[in-house]
Structure formats: structure tokens, C-alpha cells
Amino acid sequence: MILNSVYICGFMGGYEWILIILVVVLLFGGRKIPELMKGLGQGMKEFKNARNEKEKDSASEEKQ
């Protein structure tokens, strides 16, 4: 299932991406998109920090 979605996204051309971007702009509006991207970036940063913290905790447990 995952392979199929990667396969489909791998062959998306310029027109498909333009259509997707147009739909996103129509749905959310031009002013809302920067807010959405900021929230997405903050979420990714929090996820990365949590992952790094978990790796540090597991590494310290292995040393003991």
C-alpha cells in the first residue's frame, strides 16, 4: 500500500502540482497558508526534539 502511494507521487508532473497548490489556495486562502506552514514547522520541530530526547534517554539506559 505504501509502495503504491510512493509510486503514484513519484510520477506527478508540473501540472499536477500546480493543480494541488491551486486547490489548497482556494480552500485555505492566501493569508492562511503561512500560518498553516508555521504550525507544520513547529510540529515537525517538536517531533524532532522528542525523538532526539527519546534517543538520548535510551542511550543513557543502555550505559547503565
N, C-alpha and C positions, 0 to 999 in steps of 0.2 A: 504494500500500500504506500509506504513512504517512498519507495523507489519510483513508483508511478508518478507521484507528485513532483519529485525532483526531475524526472524525465520530461514532464509537461512544462515545468518552469524553465528548463534548460533551452527550450526551443521557442521561447517568447521573443518576438521581434520588436522593433521600434513602435509599430502601430499598436500592438497590444499594450505596451507600457504607457503609451500616450492615452489610450482609452481608459486604462485603470486610473491614471492620475486625474483625468478629466472627471471620472465618476467620483473620486474622493473629494475633489474640489467642489463639485456640485452638492455632494452630501453634507460636507462639513463647513464649507465656506472658506474663503481665503484667509480670514482672520483667525479661524480656529485651528488651522493646521500647525502653526508654530507652537501653540500651546500643547497640542497633541504630541508633537515631536519632542518637546521639552519633557513632558511626562514620561514618554517612552524612554528617553535617555536617562532620566533619573531612576526609572525602574531597572534598567539594564545595569546601571552603576550599583544600585543596592544589591542586585542579584550577584554581581561580580564580587562585591565586598563580602557578602555572606558566604559565597563559595570559597574565597580565599581564607576567611576566618575558620571555616569548617576544615579546610586542608591543614591549617596550622594546628588546630585542636587535635586532629587525628595524628599528625606528625609528632606532637608532644606526647600523646598517649603511647605511641609506638616506642618512644625512647625510654619510657618508664618500665 
